[in-house]
Amino acid sequence: MLRSPLNDDRSQASRSTRIWTGLAVAIGALVLLGALAYLLPALGAPIGPAGVPSHVSTDPANLPYYALRSLFRMFTALIISLVFAFLYGLAAARSRRLGAVLIPLLDILQSVPVLGFLSATISIWLVLFPGSIMGVEAASIFAIFTSQAWNMAFSFYNSLTSEPSDLDEAVRLMRLTRWQRFWKLDVPNSMIPLLWNCMMSMGGGWFFLTASEMISVNNRTLALPGIGSFVEEATAEQDLGKVGLAILTMIVVVLLIDFLLWKPLTAWAEKFRYTSSQSTEPRRSLVLTIIRLSGVKDLLGLVGHPLADLLDRITRPLGRTGARWSRGGGRRRASDLVWWACLALIGLWGLWQLDRLVIRPLGLGEVGHVFQLGLLTFLRVLILMVVCTIVWVPIGALIGMNPRISRYLQPLVQILASFPANFIFPFVTMVFIIWRIDINWGSILLMALGTQWYILFNVIAGASAIPDDLLEMSRSLGQNRWQRWKTLILPALFGSWCTGGITAAGGAWNASIVSEVVSYGKTELTAKGLGAYIAQVTATGDTPRIILGVAVMSIFVVLADRFFWSPLQSLAQRRYSLT
């Protein structure tokens, strides 16, 4: 069963303790609201006569303000990504036809470079918010969203397709509405892996912060105040001291986020583990303890319970869990035929447009050249996946299964994963130049710095969710370490590794645009690959070549999904899930 929440000690706490904790929560809420009130006027400021600035100040005194602006964009994108993950995951998991289309499409979307989304949508955002900086802000938030949403949607989808059969049967017997099932089973069952993927999404957002705050498309540069744009400007000035100050600011920000948000959430999410016994050493958080002692939960309940009852009544027309439309076999086959025929027509129309707009103007020679570049980047992604799996699966399992180790290593992992690796690209580029390291090999390291964490975080989530009952049974049977890994740990982690692997592979394709072209001052290193090709044609605004590069990348991703990841995910759902 899903574990009950840890009993708080509010009833045993002294009156002064409850007052001080309540005061601390109130001050925290006021600080948050004050920060929002401070930022909001700048977000809708009008664009001056000179247009959107192309540079930002590199005065270190601006770093605290820049950090607030970047955090606002990150968390806004994260909230939108969470809503997207819920809607997209439900549609893919609850509909067989939609799932057959949405999951491969999701794999393509997570592999499309952020610059590809920006070049296609920047004009739309500027038209929606004419004369206001909000248009550029919306484009930046959308770019961050495209680096956060996909792995969260994959995680939620996999949780839905691997729900324990006894819990599924229980909610059907209780005749819960679809809305009630979503909040009482779907979300709680997905909470631990979804939470770790939210952490990973923050890391993915930081990784592409420079591209989303210093937008370079169609021979134009649009700069927004933020840590990413600060680092970009400091790098162009070859001022490593200012880059170091930005890195220090980032470390402080990451530690604060971990202490104030992620540690409380991971401790709170322990109640959603699927086990009948309590962990011998539960996760703890000072912030969560203060919130529990403050009594804010009771205050929120006064508003939340009536609202929840109202939503239950409103959503009853959506139907109850387990309800099915009765259809004959022949009718179902006919509707399937119509569905796939429509998809085939859409696909043929897309190929015709691709041929008309891209292949004919550029010629088959350019297409063949881009496929060769795609093969080079594919080999880099393959090497990256093998190495990261060998390194991070054992480490992730150790962290996830040992709360004591997790308590000390989680902040370090958060710093490493949330810290935008491209902030240190100037230092790495300098090392490549001094040591004469070939960027064709060095780009693999740069890609790994930003994408290896998808595997680590998903493995940690999978290890954290292993029922204590099974671990205790393994000890009772006297299994040695190898037997435990072979019969319990690796099978239990297989589904999580698949989720982490598919998102890491997509993230690696995405990261290739910033890893295959790096610069320090006036020195630029360019690797042969599809990422460098897309980055170069995006900077010049060459739309046909941008479309060709993204299309070729999508073909590689679809083939990998069809012949590798889909069979592995089916195997994980069929043999290695608690169903």
NORNOR-V355661 format. One record per residue. N is the residue number from 1. RES is the residue in three letters. SS is DSSP state (alpha for helix, beta for strand, coil for the rest). Layout:
BEGIN
N	RES	SS
N	RES	SS
END
This chain:
BEGIN
1	MET	coil
2	LEU	beta
3	ARG	coil
4	SER	coil
5	PRO	coil
6	LEU	coil
7	ASN	coil
8	ASP	coil
9	ASP	coil
10	ARG	coil
11	SER	coil
12	GLN	coil
13	ALA	coil
14	SER	coil
15	ARG	alpha
16	SER	alpha
17	THR	alpha
18	ARG	alpha
19	ILE	alpha
20	TRP	alpha
21	THR	alpha
22	GLY	alpha
23	LEU	alpha
24	ALA	alpha
25	VAL	alpha
26	ALA	alpha
27	ILE	alpha
28	GLY	alpha
29	ALA	alpha
30	LEU	alpha
31	VAL	alpha
32	LEU	alpha
33	LEU	alpha
34	GLY	alpha
35	ALA	alpha
36	LEU	alpha
37	ALA	alpha
38	TYR	alpha
39	LEU	alpha
40	LEU	alpha
41	PRO	alpha
42	ALA	alpha
43	LEU	alpha
44	GLY	coil
45	ALA	coil
46	PRO	beta
47	ILE	coil
48	GLY	coil
49	PRO	coil
50	ALA	coil
51	GLY	coil
52	VAL	coil
53	PRO	coil
54	SER	coil
55	HIS	coil
56	VAL	coil
57	SER	coil
58	THR	coil
59	ASP	coil
60	PRO	alpha
61	ALA	alpha
62	ASN	alpha
63	LEU	alpha
64	PRO	alpha
65	TYR	alpha
66	TYR	alpha
67	ALA	alpha
68	LEU	alpha
69	ARG	alpha
70	SER	alpha
71	LEU	alpha
72	PHE	alpha
73	ARG	alpha
74	MET	alpha
75	PHE	alpha
76	THR	alpha
77	ALA	alpha
78	LEU	alpha
79	ILE	alpha
80	ILE	alpha
81	SER	alpha
82	LEU	alpha
83	VAL	alpha
84	PHE	alpha
85	ALA	alpha
86	PHE	alpha
87	LEU	alpha
88	TYR	alpha
89	GLY	alpha
90	LEU	alpha
91	ALA	alpha
92	ALA	alpha
93	ALA	alpha
94	ARG	alpha
95	SER	coil
96	ARG	alpha
97	ARG	alpha
98	LEU	alpha
99	GLY	alpha
100	ALA	alpha
101	VAL	alpha
102	LEU	alpha
103	ILE	alpha
104	PRO	alpha
105	LEU	alpha
106	LEU	alpha
107	ASP	alpha
108	ILE	alpha
109	LEU	alpha
110	GLN	alpha
111	SER	alpha
112	VAL	coil
113	PRO	coil
114	VAL	alpha
115	LEU	alpha
116	GLY	alpha
117	PHE	alpha
118	LEU	alpha
119	SER	alpha
120	ALA	alpha
121	THR	alpha
122	ILE	alpha
123	SER	alpha
124	ILE	alpha
125	TRP	alpha
126	LEU	alpha
127	VAL	alpha
128	LEU	alpha
129	PHE	coil
130	PRO	coil
131	GLY	coil
132	SER	beta
133	ILE	coil
134	MET	alpha
135	GLY	alpha
136	VAL	alpha
137	GLU	alpha
138	ALA	alpha
139	ALA	alpha
140	SER	alpha
141	ILE	alpha
142	PHE	alpha
143	ALA	alpha
144	ILE	alpha
145	PHE	alpha
146	THR	alpha
147	SER	alpha
148	GLN	alpha
149	ALA	alpha
150	TRP	alpha
151	ASN	alpha
152	MET	alpha
153	ALA	alpha
154	PHE	alpha
155	SER	alpha
156	PHE	alpha
157	TYR	alpha
158	ASN	alpha
159	SER	alpha
160	LEU	alpha
161	THR	alpha
162	SER	coil
163	GLU	coil
164	PRO	coil
165	SER	alpha
166	ASP	alpha
167	LEU	alpha
168	ASP	alpha
169	GLU	alpha
170	ALA	alpha
171	VAL	alpha
172	ARG	alpha
173	LEU	alpha
174	MET	coil
175	ARG	coil
176	LEU	coil
177	THR	beta
178	ARG	alpha
179	TRP	alpha
180	GLN	alpha
181	ARG	alpha
182	PHE	alpha
183	TRP	alpha
184	LYS	alpha
185	LEU	alpha
186	ASP	alpha
187	VAL	alpha
188	PRO	alpha
189	ASN	alpha
190	SER	alpha
191	MET	alpha
192	ILE	alpha
193	PRO	alpha
194	LEU	alpha
195	LEU	alpha
196	TRP	alpha
197	ASN	alpha
198	CYS	alpha
199	MET	alpha
200	MET	alpha
201	SER	alpha
202	MET	alpha
203	GLY	alpha
204	GLY	alpha
205	GLY	alpha
206	TRP	alpha
207	PHE	alpha
208	PHE	coil
209	LEU	alpha
210	THR	alpha
211	ALA	alpha
212	SER	alpha
213	GLU	alpha
214	MET	beta
215	ILE	beta
216	SER	beta
217	VAL	beta
218	ASN	coil
219	ASN	coil
220	ARG	beta
221	THR	beta
222	LEU	beta
223	ALA	beta
224	LEU	coil
225	PRO	coil
226	GLY	coil
227	ILE	alpha
228	GLY	alpha
229	SER	alpha
230	PHE	alpha
231	VAL	alpha
232	GLU	alpha
233	GLU	alpha
234	ALA	alpha
235	THR	alpha
236	ALA	alpha
237	GLU	coil
238	GLN	coil
239	ASP	coil
240	LEU	alpha
241	GLY	alpha
242	LYS	alpha
243	VAL	alpha
244	GLY	alpha
245	LEU	alpha
246	ALA	alpha
247	ILE	alpha
248	LEU	alpha
249	THR	alpha
250	MET	alpha
251	ILE	alpha
252	VAL	alpha
253	VAL	alpha
254	VAL	alpha
255	LEU	alpha
256	LEU	alpha
257	ILE	alpha
258	ASP	alpha
259	PHE	alpha
260	LEU	alpha
261	LEU	alpha
262	TRP	alpha
263	LYS	alpha
264	PRO	alpha
265	LEU	alpha
266	THR	alpha
267	ALA	alpha
268	TRP	alpha
269	ALA	alpha
270	GLU	alpha
271	LYS	alpha
272	PHE	alpha
273	ARG	coil
274	TYR	beta
275	THR	coil
276	SER	coil
277	SER	coil
278	GLN	coil
279	SER	coil
280	THR	coil
281	GLU	coil
282	PRO	coil
283	ARG	coil
284	ARG	coil
285	SER	coil
286	LEU	alpha
287	VAL	alpha
288	LEU	alpha
289	THR	alpha
290	ILE	alpha
291	ILE	alpha
292	ARG	alpha
293	LEU	alpha
294	SER	alpha
295	GLY	coil
296	VAL	alpha
297	LYS	alpha
298	ASP	alpha
299	LEU	alpha
300	LEU	alpha
301	GLY	alpha
302	LEU	alpha
303	VAL	alpha
304	GLY	alpha
305	HIS	alpha
306	PRO	alpha
307	LEU	alpha
308	ALA	alpha
309	ASP	alpha
310	LEU	alpha
311	LEU	alpha
312	ASP	alpha
313	ARG	alpha
314	ILE	alpha
315	THR	alpha
316	ARG	alpha
317	PRO	alpha
318	LEU	alpha
319	GLY	coil
320	ARG	beta
321	THR	coil
322	GLY	coil
323	ALA	coil
324	ARG	coil
325	TRP	coil
326	SER	coil
327	ARG	coil
328	GLY	coil
329	GLY	alpha
330	GLY	alpha
331	ARG	alpha
332	ARG	alpha
333	ARG	alpha
334	ALA	alpha
335	SER	alpha
336	ASP	alpha
337	LEU	alpha
338	VAL	alpha
339	TRP	alpha
340	TRP	alpha
341	ALA	alpha
342	CYS	alpha
343	LEU	alpha
344	ALA	alpha
345	LEU	alpha
346	ILE	alpha
347	GLY	alpha
348	LEU	alpha
349	TRP	alpha
350	GLY	alpha
351	LEU	alpha
352	TRP	alpha
353	GLN	alpha
354	LEU	alpha
355	ASP	alpha
356	ARG	alpha
357	LEU	alpha
358	VAL	alpha
359	ILE	alpha
360	ARG	alpha
361	PRO	alpha
362	LEU	alpha
363	GLY	coil
364	LEU	alpha
365	GLY	alpha
366	GLU	alpha
367	VAL	alpha
368	GLY	alpha
369	HIS	alpha
370	VAL	alpha
371	PHE	alpha
372	GLN	alpha
373	LEU	alpha
374	GLY	alpha
375	LEU	alpha
376	LEU	alpha
377	THR	alpha
378	PHE	alpha
379	LEU	alpha
380	ARG	alpha
381	VAL	alpha
382	LEU	alpha
383	ILE	alpha
384	LEU	alpha
385	MET	alpha
386	VAL	alpha
387	VAL	alpha
388	CYS	alpha
389	THR	alpha
390	ILE	alpha
391	VAL	alpha
392	TRP	alpha
393	VAL	alpha
394	PRO	alpha
395	ILE	alpha
396	GLY	alpha
397	ALA	alpha
398	LEU	alpha
399	ILE	alpha
400	GLY	alpha
401	MET	alpha
402	ASN	coil
403	PRO	alpha
404	ARG	alpha
405	ILE	alpha
406	SER	alpha
407	ARG	alpha
408	TYR	alpha
409	LEU	alpha
410	GLN	alpha
411	PRO	alpha
412	LEU	alpha
413	VAL	alpha
414	GLN	alpha
415	ILE	alpha
416	LEU	alpha
417	ALA	alpha
418	SER	alpha
419	PHE	coil
420	PRO	coil
421	ALA	alpha
422	ASN	alpha
423	PHE	alpha
424	ILE	alpha
425	PHE	alpha
426	PRO	alpha
427	PHE	alpha
428	VAL	alpha
429	THR	alpha
430	MET	alpha
431	VAL	alpha
432	PHE	alpha
433	ILE	alpha
434	ILE	alpha
435	TRP	alpha
436	ARG	coil
437	ILE	coil
438	ASP	coil
439	ILE	alpha
440	ASN	alpha
441	TRP	alpha
442	GLY	alpha
443	SER	alpha
444	ILE	alpha
445	LEU	alpha
446	LEU	alpha
447	MET	alpha
448	ALA	alpha
449	LEU	alpha
450	GLY	alpha
451	THR	alpha
452	GLN	alpha
453	TRP	alpha
454	TYR	alpha
455	ILE	alpha
456	LEU	alpha
457	PHE	alpha
458	ASN	alpha
459	VAL	alpha
460	ILE	alpha
461	ALA	alpha
462	GLY	alpha
463	ALA	alpha
464	SER	alpha
465	ALA	coil
466	ILE	coil
467	PRO	coil
468	ASP	alpha
469	ASP	alpha
470	LEU	alpha
471	LEU	alpha
472	GLU	alpha
473	MET	alpha
474	SER	alpha
475	ARG	alpha
476	SER	alpha
477	LEU	coil
478	GLY	coil
479	GLN	coil
480	ASN	coil
481	ARG	alpha
482	TRP	alpha
483	GLN	alpha
484	ARG	alpha
485	TRP	alpha
486	LYS	alpha
487	THR	alpha
488	LEU	alpha
489	ILE	alpha
490	LEU	alpha
491	PRO	alpha
492	ALA	alpha
493	LEU	alpha
494	PHE	alpha
495	GLY	alpha
496	SER	alpha
497	TRP	alpha
498	CYS	alpha
499	THR	alpha
500	GLY	alpha
501	GLY	alpha
502	ILE	alpha
503	THR	alpha
504	ALA	alpha
505	ALA	alpha
506	GLY	alpha
507	GLY	alpha
508	ALA	alpha
509	TRP	alpha
510	ASN	alpha
511	ALA	alpha
512	SER	alpha
513	ILE	alpha
514	VAL	alpha
515	SER	alpha
516	GLU	coil
517	VAL	beta
518	VAL	beta
519	SER	beta
520	TYR	beta
521	GLY	coil
522	LYS	coil
523	THR	beta
524	GLU	beta
525	LEU	beta
526	THR	beta
527	ALA	coil
528	LYS	coil
529	GLY	coil
530	LEU	alpha
531	GLY	alpha
532	ALA	alpha
533	TYR	alpha
534	ILE	alpha
535	ALA	alpha
536	GLN	alpha
537	VAL	alpha
538	THR	alpha
539	ALA	alpha
540	THR	alpha
541	GLY	coil
542	ASP	coil
543	THR	alpha
544	PRO	alpha
545	ARG	alpha
546	ILE	alpha
547	ILE	alpha
548	LEU	alpha
549	GLY	alpha
550	VAL	alpha
551	ALA	alpha
552	VAL	alpha
553	MET	alpha
554	SER	alpha
555	ILE	alpha
556	PHE	alpha
557	VAL	alpha
558	VAL	alpha
559	LEU	alpha
560	ALA	alpha
561	ASP	alpha
562	ARG	alpha
563	PHE	alpha
564	PHE	alpha
565	TRP	alpha
566	SER	alpha
567	PRO	alpha
568	LEU	alpha
569	GLN	alpha
570	SER	alpha
571	LEU	alpha
572	ALA	alpha
573	GLN	alpha
574	ARG	alpha
575	ARG	alpha
576	TYR	coil
577	SER	coil
578	LEU	coil
579	THR	coil
END
